[in-house]
């Protein structure tokens, strides 16, 4: 089981910011899994203790096999972690983390409306993703991956984000999605 302590998570963040040739989406896949350790979902997000924690990808999958390899045989708070791929928002049923591809990100307001009232952490890497209502945006600046977190969108989804994840991030509060 790959569990990163807050110190190791910050180390991954710093490593992701180094100039080493680690593929961008391998780093982002690690972040997606690690978000399970730093985000709390309300009780209703999981119908049972055996319900998997689903990391979904909406639209084109930029991860290749990286995300599948990252979560293989992993658990998050006793929930097995599984990957689901969706072509459109109507296919998203049970999902706790939803990565929105760049091609779908232009529809983030529509996606947010479809997810309203559901406990889903939306993540994307398109410019302005967090400002348009996504919860976490991967921002690449000077070859470094940083996080922009929209607290208003997190609150609207009834998610609690650990201060350990908020500290190294740029935090905005754009209100409900």
Number of C-alpha atoms within 10 A of each C-alpha: 9 14 14 13 11 14 10 11 20 16 13 17 20 14 15 23 18 14 10 9 7 12 11 15 15 19 20 21 21 20 19 21 21 22 18 21 18 16 17 17 17 12 10 9 18 17 10 10 11 10 14 20 22 20 26 25 25 24 18 15 17 16 16 12 12 16 23 16 13 19 22 14 12 17 18 18 12 12 16 17 21 18 17 14 17 17 13 12 16 10 10 18 12 19 21 20 22 24 24 28 18 18 11 19 23 16 13 19 15 15 21 21 12 13 19 14 11 18 24 25 28 27 25 25 22 17 15 16 27 30 19 20 28 32 30 26 27 22 21 14 9 9 13 17 20 18 22 23 27 25 24 21 26 26 17 18 23 18 21 15 20 13 11 13 18 15 10 14 17 14 16 15 16 18 15 19 24
